[in-house]
């Protein structure tokens, strides 16, 4: 296919595809999806080999958010039944992070719900960063606290943060349809603040909210223009009790095409499969590793992911390897360009369900009861899979051991 050959050539040269080419990737048929994966996989392997970076989420503060992001289970007035708690103490957060690091994660993502941090909140997170770094040599820490005020990114950097995550989520033209309590421009401003402070910028999207192909291309091109080190791709988890609970628009093949399009537009940037991979990619998750070079290990912010052991087995069985703490995630030219944390082994936090003003959808699937229900029901690929959505009841904010 001439289109795919052209996109591979451009990806190897770090050349931006045209909008028409990006749209054409999304328009390919299910019959061609493996050809699309193979082509984008060449670009992924050129820049990142067969390494898969593991990231681990710690939800520092859950629920009680004043924002109205439609995709988010922690939104204002949420009736989702998620865990709700105020700030974890530094030692609690460090203990939670240790579980993920023991499982092979090299990046800890500290997330807190809310519009954005107060200066006191920044002090709290600074203490948590210090505790984690004192107890785990070489760990990278990303903060995701919502919209930043002037000077806060610099203070987080001084405290030892390596990266900051804040997702654009969707196109500028449709942003007002999913959130009314802040603007798309607010989000862009926060990503720019993180960049300016020397933090590795992490910013991504949520697919499956009813957007068009044009919306998806718009947001990915906007992300490319912001030049983050990491782009998390979330697939909407339609959590019961949120305004988007009825939006089941994704198939595994659609998810693969979206990831391939992101890889072609962002060839040398860390592309992370974030919330929703278990729910929407399902048994096709290993195939997606040929497109993305990064995933989250274990659970998400408010929902459960598949068992951490299953994540590790999936990576090995697919012929990939977990990226080591001594390996640099980003290609050399990006590291030397001074991309914040790209200068120390990696790039961005990822996506968090609604962490701080909505960074990521962040859903997941229970690896126990949900698996049994799925086997019994075996619904068609395009039917809602509510059996794969389980609210997190373990790990941070509970007395139960985390999934890592």
N, C-alpha and C positions, 0 to 999 in steps of 0.2 A: 504494500500500500504506500503510494508516494507520500501521503500525508505523514505517516509514521516515520518514514526514512528522513523526511525533512525535519521533523521534530527531534529525532535522535541527534542529527547533525547539529541542530541549534543547541540542544541541551549540552552536548559535549563542548561547545564553544561558549556556553553561558549566554547565549543570545536569546532575547525575549521573543517568543512566538507572537504571531499576530492574534488579534482577538478572534478573527475568523477561524484560525487554526485551533485555538483553544475550544471554541464552540463546537468545532467539528469532532473533537475528541469526545465530548459529551454526547454527541449525536450518533456515535458509532453504535452498531447493533450488538445484541448479546452474542451473536455468532462470531463477532470479531473481538470480543473482550479479551481473549487470551493473547491475541496479536498485539492489542494495545498494552497489555501488561508486559509482554516480552520487550516491546520497544521502550517503554518507560523504565523497565528494569535495567536496560543497558545504561541509561543515564544514572540511575541510582547506584549501580555497582561501580561506575566510573568514578564517582565522587566519594562514595562511602563504603565501597567493598561489600562484604557480607556481614558487616557489623550491625547490631541492633542495640541502641541505647535504651536503658531502662530508667524510668523516672517514677518517683513515688510521691503520692499526694498525702499531705497532712492537713486536715481541716481544722484550723485553729479556733474558728468561731462559726457555728452552724445555725442557719436560719435567721429569723428576726431582721431581715433586710428591708429597708424602706423603699427599694426600687421595685418597678413593676415589670421586669423582663418576662415576657410571656413564656419563654422556654424553661424558666428556672423554678425549681422546687423550693427555693429559699425566698422567693419573692414576697412582696407585701401581700398579706392576706392569704398566704398559701394554706391549703387544706390537705397537703400531701402526707402528713403524718411522719415527716422526717425527724431525725434527731435534732433537738434544739438545745444549744448550750452556749455560754459566753466563753471568753478567752481561756484556752488551755494555759496552764503554767509552763514556763520554759522546760522544766524537767519532764513534764508530761509529753510535750511536743517532741522533745529529744528522744524519749523512750519510744514514741510512735515511729519516729524517723528511723530508729535503729533497726526496726523490723524490716523495713523496706531495703535498707542498705545491706542487711544480712542476706536478703534474697537476691542481691546482685545489682540493685539500683545504684547509680552514680550521681543522681540529681534528686534532691528533696525539694518539693514544691510546697511552700507554706501559704495557705489560702485562708482568707477570712471574708465572710459575707459582709455586705454593707456598701454604701455608696462610695466610700473612700475613707482612709484612715485619718484620725486626729493625730496631732503631734504626740499625744500620749500613747496612742496605738503604735506609732512608729517606734517609740521607746520600748514598748512591750515586745514587738517583733525583733528589735535589735538584740534584746536579751535572749530571745529564743535562738536567733542565728548564732550568737556567741556560744550558747550551751551546746548546740548541735556540732559546731565546728571544733569545740574543745574536745568533744568525745569521739569525733569521727574524722580522723586526719584525711585531708584531700577531698572531702565531700563538697559538692557544689550545691549552693542554695539559691533558689528562685523564690521571690515574693510575689504574691498576687493579692492585692489588698483593695483594688478598685481604683477610682480616679485619684490621681496624685495632685497635691497642691505644690506651689513653688517651694523648692528646697527639700522636699521629702525624698525624692529619688537620690539626691546627694547624701542625705543622712543614712539611707538604707545601704548605699554603696560603702560609706564609711564604716557601717556596722558589720560589713563582711558579705553582704548580698552580692551574688554574682550576676543575677538576671532579674528581670521583671516581666511578668506576663499580664497582658491586657488585650483581649481579643476584639477585633472589629465585628465579628460574628456574621454580618450580612452586608449587602451593598448599601451605599449611602442613600440611594433612592427609596429603599424599602425599610430603612432602619426605624423610622417612626411607626411602622406597623407592628413592631415587636416590643418597642420600649418608648415610653413617653416621658420618663422622669429624668433622662439625660439624653444627650445628642451623640450622633456619630462623630461630630467634630470634637466632643469631649474626649472620646476614646482615642482619636488620632493624637490629640494634645498630650495625653498621658504616655502613649508610646514614644512620642518625640521627647518628652521629659526624661524617660528612662534612657534613651539613646544619649541625650546631652550629658547625662550624669556619668556616662561610662559603663552603664549596665548593659548586659546583653539583652536585647529586646526580643520578646517572644510574643507573637500575635497571630491569631488564626481565625477560624470560621466555624459556624455550625451549619451543616447541610441537613435538609429534610424538613424545613419549616414552611414549605409551600412556595419556596422561591423558584424563579425561572432559571434556565441555563444562563441567560444574560446576567442575572444577579450573581450567580456563582462566579462567572468570569470577571465581573466587575470587582467583587471583593478580593479575589486572588490577585488581580492586577494592581489593586490598591495596596495590598500587602507587599507585593514585589517592590512597589515604589517606596514603601516605608523601610524596606531593606532590613527586616528582622533576621536574627540568626536562626530562629526556629518558628515554624508554622504548624501549630496543632490543628488537625482536622477532626472536628467533632461531628458525630451523626446524632441528630436529635433523639433523645430518649423521651418519648411522650408519656411523662409521669402523670398518673391519675391525680387530678386536683389542680393541674396547671391549664392555662388557656389553650395550649397546643396538644392536649392529651389525645385528641382524635387524629393528629397528623401522622399517619403511617405511609409515607411516600417513597420509601427507599427499598431497593432490592440489593442483594449482594453485588450484582453486576453494575448497578448504578453507583454504588459506593466505590467499586474498583475504578470506574471511569473518572469519578471525581478525584480520587487520589492520583490517578495518572495525569490528569490535567494539571493538578497542583505541582506534581513533580516536573512536568515539562516547563511550567512557568517559573518555578523556583528550583532549578536543577541542582544547585550547590548549597541549598539551605536545608537544615534539618527539618524533615517533614515527619510529624508525629501523628500516629493514629491514636486519637484520644477517646473521649466518651462515646459510647454507643457501638464500638466495634463488635462486642459480643452479641448485641441485639440485632444488628443489621447485616454484618458480614457473616456471622455465625461460622459455619464450617469452612467458609472461604477466607478466614483470617490469615492462615499461612500464606495464601496467594498474595495478600496485601503487603506482606513483608518484602515482596519484590519491588514495591513502590515506595514505601515509607521506611525510614531507617531508625525509627524511634517509637516506643509505646509506653504506656503506663503499666506498672506492675500492680496486680492485686485490685483493691477496691478504689472507687472514686469518692467524691465528696459526700454524697448523700445516698448513693446506690452501690450495690455490690457488683464487683467484676468477677470474672472467672478465677478459679483458684490460682494463686501465684505459681504453684508447681506446674499447673497446666500451661501457663504462659511460657515457662522455661522449657518444658518439653516441646511445645509448639515451635519455638525458635530452633531448637536442636533438630527436630524432625524435618523441618523445612530446609535444613542445610545452612542455617545462619549461626552466628555466634554472638554471645552477649559481649558488648563493648566493655573493656576493662577500664578501671579507674585511671590507669596510666596511659590510656589512648586518647588522642585528641579527636573530638567528634567532627569538627569542621575541616574542610580542605585548607591546605596551607595558605592559599592566597586570601582566604577570609580571616584566618587567624592573624596574619600580618597586617590586615587592613584595620585591626584594632576594634573588632566588633565586640566590645565589652567582654563578656565571658567567653567569647570565641577565642580569646587569647589564653584561656585556661581550659582547655579540653572540652569546651562544648557550647551549648547554646540554649536557650530558653526554657521556661518552665512548662509551658504546655497549656493545658486547658483545664479549666476548673469550672465546675458546673455553674457557678454563679458567684464564685468566689469574688469577693469584692466587686460588686456591681457587675456581676455577670460574666466572668471570664469564660466559663465553659459549661456546656450542658451536663457533662459529666455523668451520664448514667452508666449502668453496667448490668451484669447478669449474675444472679446467684449460681454458684457452681454446683449446688447440691440439689435442693428441691426443684429449682427451675429446670435443671437438666432432666430430671425424671419426668416432669410435666411435659417438656418438649418432646421427649421420646414417645410418650403416650398419645399426644395430640397430633404431632406431625402435620401442622397446617401448611397450606400452600405458601410459596415464597412471598407473595404479595399481600398476605393477610396479616393483620395486627398480631404481634407476638408479645402480648401483655404478660405471658407466662415467663418471659425472660427479663422482666423488670422487678427487682427486689430492693426495697429500701434498706440501706445499710443499718445494721444493728450491732456492729462489732467494731473494734479498733478505737480510734480517737473519739473521746467523749463517752466511752462506755468502759465497763470493767472486763470486757471480753478481749481475747487476743485478736490482733489484726490479721487480715489476709495478706500475706506477702510471701 
